[in-house]
Amino acid sequence: MGLERVANLMKEPVFLDLRNIYAPEQIKEYDIEYTGVGVTAKDKYETKTRKPFRQNTQ
């Protein structure tokens, strides 16, 4: 289903992207309010090296 059709079918144009698979700019082109869960704009477009949560102390 195309985004234009989705926008026309919505009573309230709010899009919640739980998997962060859409580009916010693409959704906003259709005047839909976009929210991606757990990812900031900076995180989405920058590649980072993750550090381990715990360091092995043994």
N, C-alpha and C positions, 0 to 999 in steps of 0.2 A: 504494500500500500504506500502510495507516495505521501510525502510530507504535506503537500498542498491539500490533499484530500483529508488527511488526519486533522489539519488545522480547521478545515471547514466543518468537520463532524463534531469537534469539541465544543462543549458548552462554555467551559473556561479553558483558554489556551495555556495549559500548564503541562510541561513534559518532564517527567522524573526519569532520568537515565540511571538505572540501578547498576548497569554493567559498564558504563562510561564508554560506549561504543560509537556515540555520535559526536560530531564536532559542534560545539555550542553555536558557532557562527552560522552553521547550516540550519539549525533549528530556529534561530532568531530571525533568519531571513523571512520566515512566515509569520512573524509577530507572535511567536509562541514563547512563553516564559520557560527557560531551561534551567534545570538543576541536575548536576551530576553528583552522585553520592560518594563521599570520601576522597574526592580529588579536587585540589585547588587548581586554578588555571595555570599556575606556575608549575605544579607537579605534572600536569597533563602534557605539557609541551617541552619539558626538559628531561633529559636522561640522567638518572642518578645511579650511583653505586650504593647499594644498601649495606649498612654495617650490621653485623650480627647483633641480635637482641641481647644475648649474654655472652660474655667472653669466658672461655674455659680457663679456670684458675688452677687446674691440676698440673 
